[in-house]
Amino acid sequence: YQSHTNVPRLCKTACRRSWTPRQVDEYRDFAAAHFRANMRLDNLPGAELVVYRDQTGHEFVSYRLGYSLAEPSDKNASNFYVNNHLRFTIRYHDVQTKGTRMEKIEEPGALIVGFEVKAMSIDHQFEGKWNDACVKKNTCELFTCDPNTGPEPTAPKLVLKTHQKMDVVFTYDVLWVHSDVKWASRWDVYLQMQWQDDEIHWFSIVNSSVILLFLSGMVAMIMLRILRKDLYRYNQLDQSEEAREEAREETGWKLVYGDVFRPPKHASLLAVFIGSGVQVLGMSCCTITFAVLGFLSPSNRGSLLLVMILFFVFMGLPAGYVSAIFCKMFKGAGTDRLKNTVLTATLFPGVVFLIFFGLNLMIWGDQGTGAVPFGTLLALLLFWFALSLPLVFLGSFLGFRRDPVEPPVRTNAIPRQIPEQVWYMRSVPSVLMGGVLPFGVVFVELFFILSSIWQHRFYYLFGFMLLVLLILIVTCAEITIVMCYFQLCSEDYHWWWRAYFTSGASSFYLFGYASYYLLTRVHVAKTMKVASYFIFFGYMTILSYGFFVLTGFVGFISCFFFVRTIYASVKID
């Protein structure tokens, strides 16, 4: 589609296409799935003017992104009309040259502040044999579309025939309309058109808040009633030795004080995941905060991803620092300083890059337009090895220089035998139960995020996202503390990895929900089913992996300080 500034055109022919029966059937499948075509002009997405009616019956005008590929011919949508004629309404604002260097320019141009698309179906008729040369010369004569008056109001619509060959003529109009909308406000109409989503977001916030209050009540009950009572009875000095032993045997979490800080298996790997969690959490919080403050606009395409990468790179410093602290604390548990630092810098970003590179190779092989250029991949590698890696090493160097974190109680030389656990307190059931509530906090917001990724919808409510992130952090901390307390009460002191997996298990539910979303919301073309599935699940694996690291770190660090606090309050002879 071609257009010249401030030059209106009516009934301009774009092309004529011959569809095979297979292509016709594919187009009908897209139409039945309510597919919409999206366009951009001067970085503004094309939008269709729609009249909505609210619950009170009041009508008002809003916009929808793109236009429908076809319109149903009846209520049952058994037949469709092909939308082969588009009317583009381009709204512009005059350039204000007064007081600028452009003041002496005779025609300074126009600023595009609106882009509307209206689709209609016309069964175009022409005389004689079609000649494609008339498209470039602009000499195509159609009986159903006049270049002076526009499409004929009585022109028949183009019926989409199934299992038959079709010839479709595509035409379009271009209208230029002056607008008083300023350049800085041209995106306001797009950000306001999803007004109906606000109620769903508030429902999500209320739902998450109820879960948060429930968990807060449980944590308060544990801290204020059970723990306070246990510590009071345990620390009474005027009790006889027999009474104190009886108090110790009554509750189980105090019995494992000599083993609770014993380094776990694969302690070095745990320290690496803790450092990666710091990096992902810091990146998420900083990116969303910048978006809330207005530094990231949806009009600047790619700015969100670029800022995420930059924050991830700079968060390598605290990641290496925290990972080194825990690696030093796990002394004598098979931890190696150089290995820990290298894994912290490469494990998480390395897995993400390998998945991303594999998906990119697949898109290259299919000659898709969404493939990332080779130069961009080299730039990502440069960010990784020239900035992120040195920052992780610097943080690790600072972390290993500081004094090691000493546990509040002494660890026994011989490990205590763990009694037989009931089935719901074993690792897998306990972890799966703990991951439900953090996922329940974010699953509504997750729907909008997936829609923005896979259905090209705008996501601009970063205030809601920041609020949900804060609720998620508190929920992960509280559910991990509750599950860890129950685990210690059953005299199981292997809490290190389970604390990480308890809240991190919400990522498995996230991946499952993404699979459900693919089956119910995303329409995959039959000709690219395998590649589309690989792309979808590849990116969802990256998202779930990042979510696992983020939530796992929040749960672990909360549980770590909880365990240190309660055992530091116990008087050990």
RODOZA-297645 format. One record per residue (C-alpha): residue in three letters; x, y, z. Coordinates in Angstrom, 2 decimals, padded with zeros to 5 digits. Example, Ala and Ser with C-alpha at 12.3 -4.5 7.8 and 13.67 -1.06 7.14 Angstrom:
BEGIN
("ALA"; (012.30; -004.50; 007.80))
("SER"; (013.67; -001.06; 007.14))
//
This chain:
BEGIN
("TYR"; (000.00; 000.00; 000.00))
("GLN"; (001.41; 003.38; -001.06))
("SER"; (000.51; 006.86; 000.07))
("HIS"; (001.84; 010.39; -000.39))
("THR"; (001.63; 013.06; 002.29))
("ASN"; (-001.68; 014.93; 002.24))
("VAL"; (-002.68; 013.37; -001.10))
("PRO"; (-006.06; 011.57; -000.81))
("ARG"; (-006.75; 008.60; -003.06))
("LEU"; (-009.93; 006.62; -003.73))
("CYS"; (-010.23; 003.13; -005.16))
("LYS"; (-006.52; 002.61; -005.79))
("THR"; (-005.76; -000.96; -006.84))
("ALA"; (-003.15; -002.78; -004.75))
("CYS"; (-002.98; -006.09; -006.60))
("ARG"; (-004.90; -009.08; -007.90))
("ARG"; (-004.22; -012.49; -006.41))
("SER"; (-005.19; -015.97; -007.53))
("TRP"; (-005.82; -018.33; -004.61))
("THR"; (-005.65; -022.10; -004.89))
("PRO"; (-008.37; -024.16; -003.18))
("ARG"; (-005.92; -024.93; -000.38))
("GLN"; (-005.17; -021.25; 000.18))
("VAL"; (-008.89; -020.46; 000.21))
("ASP"; (-009.51; -023.09; 002.88))
("GLU"; (-006.62; -021.77; 004.98))
("TYR"; (-007.99; -018.23; 004.70))
("ARG"; (-011.38; -019.50; 005.83))
("ASP"; (-009.77; -021.17; 008.86))
("PHE"; (-008.16; -017.86; 009.80))
("ALA"; (-011.47; -016.06; 009.36))
("ALA"; (-013.32; -018.59; 011.51))
("ALA"; (-010.67; -018.11; 014.22))
("HIS"; (-011.36; -014.32; 014.15))
("PHE"; (-007.87; -013.44; 012.94))
("ARG"; (-007.08; -009.77; 012.47))
("ALA"; (-004.46; -008.17; 010.25))
("ASN"; (-002.21; -005.54; 011.83))
("MET"; (-000.51; -002.64; 010.09))
("ARG"; (001.79; 000.21; 011.11))
("LEU"; (002.28; 003.71; 009.79))
("ASP"; (004.99; 005.93; 011.26))
("ASN"; (005.19; 003.41; 014.14))
("LEU"; (001.45; 003.84; 014.84))
("PRO"; (-000.62; 000.64; 014.68))
("GLY"; (-003.71; 000.67; 012.53))
("ALA"; (-006.94; 000.62; 014.55))
("GLU"; (-010.58; 000.06; 013.66))
("LEU"; (-013.26; 002.40; 015.00))
("VAL"; (-015.78; 000.38; 017.04))
("VAL"; (-018.93; 001.38; 018.92))
("TYR"; (-019.16; -000.30; 022.35))
("ARG"; (-022.11; -000.49; 024.71))
("ASP"; (-021.56; -000.70; 028.46))
("GLN"; (-023.77; -002.41; 031.07))
("THR"; (-026.09; 000.60; 031.34))
("GLY"; (-026.74; 000.64; 027.58))
("HIS"; (-024.68; 003.77; 026.99))
("GLU"; (-022.80; 003.72; 023.69))
("PHE"; (-019.35; 005.15; 023.21))
("VAL"; (-016.61; 004.97; 020.58))
("SER"; (-013.36; 003.09; 021.04))
("TYR"; (-010.78; 001.31; 018.91))
("ARG"; (-009.64; -002.22; 018.15))
("LEU"; (-006.23; -003.07; 016.78))
("GLY"; (-006.08; -004.16; 013.15))
("TYR"; (-009.00; -005.23; 010.98))
("SER"; (-010.87; -008.50; 010.41))
("LEU"; (-009.74; -010.65; 007.52))
("ALA"; (-013.35; -011.50; 006.74))
("GLU"; (-016.85; -010.78; 008.02))
("PRO"; (-019.46; -013.51; 008.61))
("SER"; (-022.33; -013.60; 006.17))
("ASP"; (-024.83; -014.82; 008.78))
("LYS"; (-025.17; -015.33; 012.52))
("ASN"; (-023.91; -018.90; 012.35))
("ALA"; (-020.76; -017.74; 010.52))
("SER"; (-021.03; -020.60; 008.06))
("ASN"; (-019.99; -018.33; 005.18))
("PHE"; (-017.67; -015.34; 005.04))
("TYR"; (-017.10; -012.24; 002.95))
("VAL"; (-013.48; -011.41; 002.12))
("ASN"; (-012.45; -007.93; 003.31))
("ASN"; (-010.53; -006.93; 000.19))
("HIS"; (-011.05; -003.14; 000.33))
("LEU"; (-009.41; -000.99; 003.02))
("ARG"; (-010.04; 002.65; 003.81))
("PHE"; (-007.09; 004.31; 005.56))
("THR"; (-007.83; 007.48; 007.49))
("ILE"; (-004.58; 009.21; 008.35))
("ARG"; (-004.87; 011.99; 010.91))
("TYR"; (-002.10; 014.57; 010.86))
("HIS"; (-001.02; 017.64; 012.78))
("ASP"; (000.81; 020.58; 011.25))
("VAL"; (004.45; 021.00; 012.19))
("GLN"; (004.96; 024.00; 014.48))
("THR"; (008.02; 025.70; 012.97))
("LYS"; (007.82; 029.04; 014.75))
("GLY"; (010.95; 029.72; 016.77))
("THR"; (012.76; 026.66; 015.36))
("ARG"; (015.36; 026.07; 012.67))
("MET"; (012.59; 024.86; 010.34))
("GLU"; (010.92; 028.29; 010.28))
("LYS"; (012.34; 029.16; 006.82))
("ILE"; (011.21; 025.89; 005.22))
("GLU"; (008.24; 026.45; 002.91))
("GLU"; (006.70; 022.99; 003.39))
("PRO"; (007.86; 021.60; 006.73))
("GLY"; (005.55; 018.57; 006.41))
("ALA"; (003.05; 017.00; 008.79))
("LEU"; (003.10; 014.92; 011.94))
("ILE"; (001.00; 011.73; 011.78))
("VAL"; (-001.09; 011.47; 014.97))
("GLY"; (-003.68; 008.86; 014.00))
("PHE"; (-004.06; 005.81; 011.75))
("GLU"; (-007.53; 004.29; 011.30))
("VAL"; (-008.43; 001.31; 009.12))
("LYS"; (-011.89; 000.33; 007.92))
("ALA"; (-012.29; -002.95; 006.05))
("MET"; (-015.11; -003.84; 003.65))
("SER"; (-015.90; -006.55; 001.13))
("ILE"; (-016.44; -005.77; -002.56))
("ASP"; (-016.78; -008.26; -005.40))
("HIS"; (-014.89; -006.15; -007.94))
("GLN"; (-015.97; -006.33; -011.58))
("PHE"; (-013.85; -005.27; -014.55))
("GLU"; (-014.11; -005.41; -018.31))
("GLY"; (-012.06; -007.74; -020.45))
("LYS"; (-008.91; -009.55; -019.41))
("TRP"; (-006.96; -008.43; -016.36))
("ASN"; (-003.56; -006.83; -016.92))
("ASP"; (-001.21; -006.53; -013.92))
("ALA"; (000.56; -003.58; -015.56))
("CYS"; (-002.42; -001.35; -014.76))
("VAL"; (-001.57; -001.51; -011.04))
("LYS"; (001.72; 000.36; -011.40))
("LYS"; (000.26; 002.77; -013.96))
("ASN"; (-002.84; 003.33; -011.81))
("THR"; (-005.09; 002.73; -014.80))
("CYS"; (-007.17; -000.21; -013.54))
("GLU"; (-010.85; 000.41; -014.31))
("LEU"; (-013.32; -001.25; -011.94))
("PHE"; (-017.08; -001.05; -012.32))
("THR"; (-017.54; -001.40; -008.55))
("CYS"; (-015.09; 001.30; -007.41))
("ASP"; (-014.84; 004.83; -008.85))
("PRO"; (-011.60; 006.85; -008.28))
("ASN"; (-013.69; 010.03; -007.89))
("THR"; (-016.58; 008.90; -005.68))
("GLY"; (-015.23; 005.75; -004.02))
("PRO"; (-016.76; 002.26; -003.74))
("GLU"; (-020.26; 001.77; -005.09))
("PRO"; (-022.71; 001.47; -002.15))
("THR"; (-024.70; -001.21; -003.99))
("ALA"; (-021.68; -003.28; -005.00))
("PRO"; (-022.02; -006.98; -004.10))
("LYS"; (-019.77; -008.50; -001.45))
("LEU"; (-017.07; -011.04; -002.25))
("VAL"; (-018.15; -014.43; -000.91))
("LEU"; (-015.37; -016.70; 000.32))
("LYS"; (-015.91; -019.95; -001.54))
("THR"; (-014.60; -023.17; -000.05))
("HIS"; (-012.62; -025.84; -001.95))
("GLN"; (-012.57; -023.61; -005.05))
("LYS"; (-010.09; -021.41; -006.82))
("MET"; (-010.63; -017.67; -006.34))
("ASP"; (-009.37; -014.45; -007.92))
("VAL"; (-009.33; -011.53; -005.48))
("VAL"; (-008.73; -007.87; -006.37))
("PHE"; (-007.43; -005.80; -003.43))
("THR"; (-008.14; -002.05; -003.39))
("TYR"; (-007.81; 000.76; -000.89))
("ASP"; (-008.64; 004.40; -000.12))
("VAL"; (-006.39; 006.94; 001.57))
("LEU"; (-007.97; 009.91; 003.37))
("TRP"; (-005.97; 012.65; 005.10))
("VAL"; (-007.77; 014.42; 007.97))
("HIS"; (-006.38; 017.32; 009.99))
("SER"; (-006.37; 016.74; 013.76))
("ASP"; (-005.76; 018.91; 016.82))
("VAL"; (-004.12; 016.00; 018.65))
("LYS"; (-000.54; 016.83; 019.62))
("TRP"; (002.36; 014.57; 018.72))
("ALA"; (003.02; 013.75; 022.38))
("SER"; (-000.61; 012.60; 022.84))
("ARG"; (-001.01; 010.45; 019.74))
("TRP"; (-000.74; 007.20; 021.69))
("ASP"; (-003.44; 008.11; 024.22))
("VAL"; (-006.25; 006.63; 022.16))
("TYR"; (-004.45; 003.27; 021.97))
("LEU"; (-003.78; 003.18; 025.69))
("GLN"; (-007.42; 003.94; 026.49))
("MET"; (-008.99; 001.45; 024.09))
("GLN"; (-008.60; -001.52; 026.45))
("TRP"; (-010.76; 000.05; 029.12))
("GLN"; (-012.62; -003.20; 029.77))
("ASP"; (-009.39; -004.83; 030.99))
("ASP"; (-009.12; -002.54; 034.03))
("GLU"; (-011.92; -004.36; 035.87))
("ILE"; (-010.19; -007.69; 035.29))
("HIS"; (-006.91; -006.26; 036.58))
("TRP"; (-008.61; -005.03; 039.74))
("PHE"; (-010.21; -008.45; 040.17))
("SER"; (-006.72; -009.94; 039.90))
("ILE"; (-005.43; -007.56; 042.58))
("VAL"; (-008.31; -008.41; 044.94))
("ASN"; (-007.79; -012.15; 044.33))
("SER"; (-004.07; -011.84; 045.04))
("SER"; (-004.71; -009.75; 048.14))
("VAL"; (-007.04; -012.39; 049.59))
("ILE"; (-004.32; -015.04; 049.11))
("LEU"; (-001.79; -012.68; 050.68))
("LEU"; (-004.01; -012.01; 053.73))
("PHE"; (-004.57; -015.74; 054.20))
("LEU"; (-000.85; -016.44; 054.17))
("SER"; (-000.08; -013.46; 056.36))
("GLY"; (-002.53; -014.79; 058.93))
("MET"; (-000.81; -018.17; 058.93))
("VAL"; (002.64; -016.61; 059.30))
("ALA"; (001.40; -014.35; 062.09))
("MET"; (-000.11; -017.33; 063.89))
("ILE"; (003.17; -019.25; 063.63))
("MET"; (005.34; -016.33; 064.70))
("LEU"; (003.17; -014.87; 067.43))
("ARG"; (001.51; -017.89; 068.96))
("ILE"; (003.40; -021.11; 068.32))
("LEU"; (006.97; -019.87; 068.04))
("ARG"; (006.64; -017.35; 070.84))
("LYS"; (005.19; -019.98; 073.14))
("ASP"; (007.85; -022.54; 072.18))
("LEU"; (010.71; -020.11; 072.70))
("TYR"; (009.36; -018.98; 076.04))
("ARG"; (009.08; -022.52; 077.38))
("TYR"; (012.39; -023.60; 075.87))
("ASN"; (014.42; -020.68; 077.21))
("GLN"; (013.09; -020.62; 080.79))
("LEU"; (016.15; -020.89; 083.07))
("ASP"; (014.27; -021.64; 086.26))
("GLN"; (012.91; -024.91; 084.91))
("SER"; (014.38; -028.17; 086.02))
("GLU"; (016.48; -030.13; 083.57))
("GLU"; (013.71; -032.72; 083.31))
("ALA"; (011.11; -030.05; 082.43))
("ARG"; (013.41; -028.49; 079.85))
("GLU"; (013.99; -031.87; 078.18))
("GLU"; (010.23; -032.41; 078.13))
("ALA"; (009.77; -029.02; 076.43))
("ARG"; (012.41; -029.88; 073.87))
("GLU"; (010.76; -033.17; 072.98))
("GLU"; (007.33; -031.55; 072.64))
("THR"; (008.07; -029.61; 069.44))
("GLY"; (010.30; -030.98; 066.72))
("TRP"; (011.91; -027.93; 065.13))
("LYS"; (014.19; -027.37; 068.13))
("LEU"; (015.48; -030.94; 068.02))
("VAL"; (017.37; -030.37; 064.74))
("TYR"; (019.32; -027.28; 065.83))
("GLY"; (022.57; -029.20; 065.42))
("ASP"; (021.85; -030.11; 061.79))
("VAL"; (019.72; -027.30; 060.42))
("PHE"; (022.74; -025.36; 059.08))
("ARG"; (024.52; -028.40; 057.68))
("PRO"; (025.52; -027.56; 054.05))
("PRO"; (023.23; -029.23; 051.49))
("LYS"; (024.14; -031.51; 048.63))
("HIS"; (025.35; -029.64; 045.54))
("ALA"; (025.91; -026.55; 047.67))
("SER"; (027.92; -024.81; 044.94))
("LEU"; (025.05; -025.16; 042.45))
("LEU"; (022.63; -023.75; 045.03))
("ALA"; (024.90; -020.72; 045.50))
("VAL"; (024.87; -020.23; 041.70))
("PHE"; (021.06; -020.30; 041.57))
("ILE"; (020.90; -017.85; 044.47))
("GLY"; (023.13; -015.44; 042.56))
("SER"; (021.05; -015.86; 039.39))
("GLY"; (017.93; -015.15; 041.43))
("VAL"; (019.41; -011.85; 042.59))
("GLN"; (020.12; -010.96; 038.97))
("VAL"; (016.65; -011.80; 037.63))
("LEU"; (014.81; -010.20; 040.57))
("GLY"; (016.86; -007.00; 040.32))
("MET"; (016.29; -006.84; 036.57))
("SER"; (012.52; -007.33; 036.95))
("CYS"; (012.08; -004.76; 039.72))
("CYS"; (014.18; -002.09; 037.98))
("THR"; (012.54; -002.61; 034.57))
("ILE"; (008.98; -002.44; 035.91))
("THR"; (009.85; 000.59; 038.06))
("PHE"; (011.24; 002.41; 035.02))
("ALA"; (008.10; 001.52; 033.07))
("VAL"; (005.83; 002.79; 035.86))
("LEU"; (007.76; 006.08; 036.00))
("GLY"; (007.10; 006.58; 032.28))
("PHE"; (010.60; 006.03; 030.93))
("LEU"; (009.44; 003.14; 028.71))
("SER"; (006.73; 003.96; 026.19))
("PRO"; (004.96; 001.44; 023.94))
("SER"; (005.60; 003.87; 021.07))
("ASN"; (009.33; 003.11; 021.35))
("ARG"; (009.40; -000.44; 020.06))
("GLY"; (011.99; -002.69; 021.61))
("SER"; (012.82; -000.30; 024.44))
("LEU"; (011.45; -002.67; 027.10))
("LEU"; (013.60; -005.59; 025.93))
("LEU"; (016.68; -003.40; 025.62))
("VAL"; (016.27; -002.02; 029.15))
("MET"; (015.75; -005.56; 030.50))
("ILE"; (019.03; -006.69; 028.92))
("LEU"; (020.89; -003.66; 030.29))
("PHE"; (019.59; -004.16; 033.82))
("PHE"; (020.38; -007.87; 033.66))
("VAL"; (023.96; -007.04; 032.67))
("PHE"; (024.44; -004.50; 035.47))
("MET"; (022.84; -006.83; 038.04))
("GLY"; (025.77; -009.19; 037.49))
("LEU"; (027.64; -007.31; 040.23))
("PRO"; (025.20; -008.09; 043.09))
("ALA"; (024.66; -011.59; 041.63))
("GLY"; (028.37; -012.46; 041.92))
("TYR"; (028.56; -010.85; 045.36))
("VAL"; (025.63; -012.79; 046.90))
("SER"; (026.65; -016.05; 045.22))
("ALA"; (030.17; -015.71; 046.65))
("ILE"; (028.82; -015.08; 050.16))
("PHE"; (026.82; -018.30; 050.16))
("CYS"; (029.61; -020.24; 048.48))
("LYS"; (031.96; -019.12; 051.27))
("MET"; (029.35; -020.01; 053.88))
("PHE"; (029.16; -023.56; 052.44))
("LYS"; (032.88; -024.07; 053.06))
("GLY"; (033.96; -027.67; 052.96))
("ALA"; (030.90; -028.74; 050.93))
("GLY"; (032.59; -029.17; 047.59))
("THR"; (032.50; -025.48; 046.72))
("ASP"; (035.13; -024.03; 044.41))
("ARG"; (035.48; -020.26; 044.04))
("LEU"; (036.38; -020.08; 040.36))
("LYS"; (033.79; -022.68; 039.38))
("ASN"; (031.12; -020.83; 041.37))
("THR"; (031.93; -017.51; 039.71))
("VAL"; (031.98; -018.91; 036.17))
("LEU"; (028.70; -020.79; 036.66))
("THR"; (027.02; -017.70; 038.13))
("ALA"; (028.01; -015.73; 035.03))
("THR"; (027.12; -018.40; 032.47))
("LEU"; (024.52; -020.90; 033.72))
("PHE"; (021.30; -018.88; 033.55))
("PRO"; (022.16; -016.63; 030.56))
("GLY"; (023.81; -019.57; 028.80))
("VAL"; (020.67; -021.74; 028.91))
("VAL"; (018.54; -018.79; 027.77))
("PHE"; (020.90; -017.97; 024.90))
("LEU"; (021.12; -021.58; 023.69))
("ILE"; (017.31; -021.90; 023.56))
("PHE"; (017.00; -018.51; 021.86))
("PHE"; (019.73; -019.35; 019.33))
("GLY"; (018.13; -022.72; 018.53))
("LEU"; (014.75; -021.09; 017.91))
("ASN"; (016.41; -018.45; 015.76))
("LEU"; (018.07; -021.12; 013.65))
("MET"; (014.68; -022.73; 013.12))
("ILE"; (013.18; -019.41; 011.98))
("TRP"; (016.17; -018.87; 009.68))
("GLY"; (015.61; -022.31; 008.20))
("ASP"; (011.94; -021.51; 007.49))
("GLN"; (013.01; -018.14; 006.00))
("GLY"; (010.82; -016.31; 008.49))
("THR"; (010.90; -012.54; 008.86))
("GLY"; (011.04; -012.77; 012.66))
("ALA"; (014.61; -014.10; 012.74))
("VAL"; (017.10; -012.02; 014.72))
("PRO"; (019.99; -010.78; 012.53))
("PHE"; (023.44; -012.26; 013.08))
("GLY"; (024.81; -008.85; 014.06))
("THR"; (022.28; -008.58; 016.89))
("LEU"; (023.35; -011.98; 018.20))
("LEU"; (026.97; -010.82; 018.21))
("ALA"; (025.92; -007.69; 020.10))
("LEU"; (024.19; -009.86; 022.72))
("LEU"; (027.33; -011.97; 023.10))
("LEU"; (029.38; -008.80; 023.46))
("PHE"; (027.06; -007.58; 026.24))
("TRP"; (027.41; -010.93; 027.95))
("PHE"; (031.15; -011.47; 027.81))
("ALA"; (032.39; -007.87; 027.80))
("LEU"; (030.08; -006.43; 030.49))
("SER"; (028.11; -009.05; 032.42))
("LEU"; (030.98; -011.52; 032.93))
("PRO"; (033.47; -008.95; 034.33))
("LEU"; (030.79; -007.54; 036.65))
("VAL"; (030.03; -011.00; 038.04))
("PHE"; (033.74; -011.60; 038.64))
("LEU"; (034.03; -008.21; 040.38))
("GLY"; (031.06; -008.97; 042.63))
("SER"; (032.43; -012.42; 043.37))
("PHE"; (035.81; -010.93; 044.28))
("LEU"; (034.16; -008.53; 046.75))
("GLY"; (031.98; -011.30; 048.18))
("PHE"; (034.87; -013.67; 048.85))
("ARG"; (036.86; -010.89; 050.54))
("ARG"; (034.29; -010.28; 053.27))
("ASP"; (034.05; -012.37; 056.43))
("PRO"; (032.00; -015.57; 056.11))
("VAL"; (028.47; -015.69; 057.48))
("GLU"; (028.53; -017.79; 060.64))
("PRO"; (025.47; -019.84; 061.67))
("PRO"; (023.87; -018.96; 065.03))
("VAL"; (024.21; -022.54; 066.30))
("ARG"; (026.97; -025.12; 066.04))
("THR"; (026.59; -027.99; 063.58))
("ASN"; (026.99; -031.51; 064.99))
("ALA"; (029.69; -033.76; 063.61))
("ILE"; (027.32; -036.69; 063.04))
("PRO"; (024.10; -036.04; 061.09))
("ARG"; (020.84; -036.73; 062.89))
("GLN"; (018.60; -039.45; 061.53))
("ILE"; (015.43; -038.09; 059.93))
("PRO"; (012.24; -039.90; 060.97))
("GLU"; (009.80; -041.31; 058.42))
("GLN"; (007.70; -038.50; 056.90))
("VAL"; (004.00; -038.57; 056.12))
("TRP"; (003.29; -038.52; 052.40))
("TYR"; (002.23; -034.87; 052.15))
("MET"; (005.42; -033.68; 053.90))
("ARG"; (007.74; -035.41; 051.46))
("SER"; (009.65; -033.36; 048.92))
("VAL"; (007.50; -033.62; 045.78))
("PRO"; (004.00; -033.20; 047.34))
("SER"; (005.25; -030.42; 049.60))
("VAL"; (006.88; -028.53; 046.73))
("LEU"; (003.83; -028.89; 044.46))
("MET"; (001.50; -027.63; 047.19))
("GLY"; (003.77; -024.67; 047.86))
("GLY"; (003.84; -023.58; 044.20))
("VAL"; (000.07; -023.26; 043.83))
("LEU"; (-000.43; -020.01; 045.74))
("PRO"; (002.32; -017.93; 044.04))
("PHE"; (000.91; -018.99; 040.68))
("GLY"; (-002.60; -018.10; 041.85))
("VAL"; (-001.38; -014.58; 042.51))
("VAL"; (-000.15; -013.97; 038.96))
("PHE"; (-002.26; -016.14; 036.65))
("VAL"; (-004.73; -013.36; 035.70))
("GLU"; (-001.93; -010.92; 034.93))
("LEU"; (-000.16; -013.72; 033.09))
("PHE"; (-003.07; -013.90; 030.64))
("PHE"; (-002.52; -010.28; 029.58))
("ILE"; (001.23; -010.79; 029.30))
("LEU"; (000.78; -013.84; 027.05))
("SER"; (-001.77; -011.91; 024.98))
("SER"; (000.71; -009.08; 024.46))
("ILE"; (003.39; -011.57; 023.37))
("TRP"; (001.40; -013.88; 021.11))
("GLN"; (-001.62; -011.82; 020.05))
("HIS"; (000.09; -008.42; 019.59))
("ARG"; (-001.97; -006.67; 022.23))
("PHE"; (-000.56; -003.68; 024.07))
("TYR"; (000.44; -004.14; 027.67))
("TYR"; (000.77; -000.75; 029.31))
("LEU"; (-000.64; -001.22; 032.84))
("PHE"; (002.76; -001.44; 034.47))
("GLY"; (001.34; -000.08; 037.72))
("PHE"; (-000.75; -003.25; 038.03))
("MET"; (002.28; -005.34; 037.16))
("LEU"; (004.38; -003.67; 039.86))
("LEU"; (001.63; -004.23; 042.42))
("VAL"; (001.29; -007.90; 041.40))
("LEU"; (005.09; -008.32; 041.58))
("LEU"; (005.14; -006.97; 045.15))
("ILE"; (002.28; -009.29; 046.15))
("LEU"; (004.09; -012.19; 044.46))
("ILE"; (007.29; -011.48; 046.43))
("VAL"; (005.46; -011.39; 049.75))
("THR"; (003.43; -014.50; 048.86))
("CYS"; (006.55; -016.48; 047.90))
("ALA"; (008.24; -015.46; 051.14))
("GLU"; (005.27; -016.39; 053.32))
("ILE"; (004.39; -019.73; 051.71))
("THR"; (008.03; -020.83; 051.89))
("ILE"; (008.28; -019.84; 055.56))
("VAL"; (005.09; -021.76; 056.39))
("MET"; (006.16; -024.91; 054.51))
("CYS"; (009.69; -024.71; 055.96))
("TYR"; (008.30; -024.43; 059.50))
("PHE"; (006.15; -027.53; 059.01))
("GLN"; (009.17; -029.36; 057.57))
("LEU"; (011.37; -028.49; 060.55))
("CYS"; (008.59; -029.47; 062.96))
("SER"; (008.65; -032.94; 061.37))
("GLU"; (012.40; -033.06; 062.18))
("ASP"; (013.47; -032.85; 058.53))
("TYR"; (016.43; -030.46; 058.33))
("HIS"; (017.04; -030.75; 054.55))
("TRP"; (015.38; -027.41; 053.92))
("TRP"; (017.90; -025.65; 051.65))
("TRP"; (016.87; -026.92; 048.25))
("ARG"; (013.24; -027.44; 049.23))
("ALA"; (012.97; -023.77; 050.23))
("TYR"; (014.13; -022.83; 046.72))
("PHE"; (011.79; -025.27; 045.01))
("THR"; (008.71; -024.53; 047.14))
("SER"; (008.00; -021.14; 045.60))
("GLY"; (009.95; -021.92; 042.42))
("ALA"; (007.50; -024.74; 041.65))
("SER"; (005.02; -022.06; 040.57))
("SER"; (006.97; -021.97; 037.28))
("PHE"; (005.74; -025.49; 036.47))
("TYR"; (002.16; -024.26; 036.82))
("LEU"; (003.06; -021.26; 034.65))
("PHE"; (004.32; -023.56; 031.91))
("GLY"; (001.18; -025.69; 032.19))
("TYR"; (-001.03; -022.61; 031.91))
("ALA"; (000.93; -021.48; 028.85))
("SER"; (000.22; -024.86; 027.24))
("TYR"; (-003.48; -024.43; 028.00))
("TYR"; (-003.33; -020.92; 026.53))
("LEU"; (-001.81; -022.29; 023.32))
("LEU"; (-004.61; -024.83; 022.91))
("THR"; (-007.47; -022.44; 023.66))
("ARG"; (-006.31; -019.00; 022.48))
("VAL"; (-003.62; -019.34; 019.82))
("HIS"; (-004.51; -020.48; 016.31))
("VAL"; (-001.55; -022.21; 014.67))
("ALA"; (-001.33; -022.41; 010.88))
("LYS"; (-001.42; -026.00; 009.63))
("THR"; (001.58; -025.45; 007.34))
("MET"; (003.83; -024.34; 010.23))
("LYS"; (002.51; -026.37; 013.15))
("VAL"; (005.80; -028.01; 014.17))
("ALA"; (007.85; -024.82; 013.93))
("SER"; (005.16; -022.78; 015.71))
("TYR"; (004.98; -025.25; 018.59))
("PHE"; (008.75; -025.25; 018.96))
("ILE"; (008.83; -021.44; 019.00))
("PHE"; (005.98; -021.16; 021.49))
("PHE"; (007.27; -023.74; 023.94))
("GLY"; (010.85; -022.51; 023.52))
("TYR"; (009.99; -018.98; 024.60))
("MET"; (007.68; -020.24; 027.33))
("THR"; (010.55; -022.38; 028.63))
("ILE"; (012.70; -019.24; 028.87))
("LEU"; (009.89; -017.37; 030.66))
("SER"; (009.25; -020.27; 033.07))
("TYR"; (012.96; -020.67; 033.76))
("GLY"; (013.29; -017.00; 034.66))
("PHE"; (010.17; -017.18; 036.81))
("PHE"; (011.56; -020.26; 038.60))
("VAL"; (014.83; -018.49; 039.41))
("LEU"; (013.06; -015.32; 040.60))
("THR"; (010.44; -016.96; 042.83))
("GLY"; (012.87; -019.60; 044.06))
("PHE"; (015.34; -016.98; 045.25))
("VAL"; (012.63; -014.95; 047.01))
("GLY"; (011.39; -018.04; 048.84))
("PHE"; (014.88; -019.24; 049.74))
("ILE"; (016.23; -015.95; 051.08))
("SER"; (013.08; -015.41; 053.17))
("CYS"; (013.34; -018.90; 054.61))
("PHE"; (017.07; -018.43; 055.26))
("PHE"; (016.50; -015.35; 057.42))
("PHE"; (013.53; -017.02; 059.12))
("VAL"; (015.59; -020.07; 060.11))
("ARG"; (018.48; -017.91; 061.33))
("THR"; (016.11; -015.79; 063.39))
("ILE"; (014.32; -018.60; 065.20))
("TYR"; (017.47; -020.59; 065.97))
("ALA"; (019.32; -017.48; 067.10))
("SER"; (016.56; -017.02; 069.68))
("VAL"; (017.13; -020.46; 071.22))
("LYS"; (019.55; -020.78; 074.12))
("ILE"; (021.82; -023.76; 073.49))
("ASP"; (023.93; -025.16; 076.31))
//
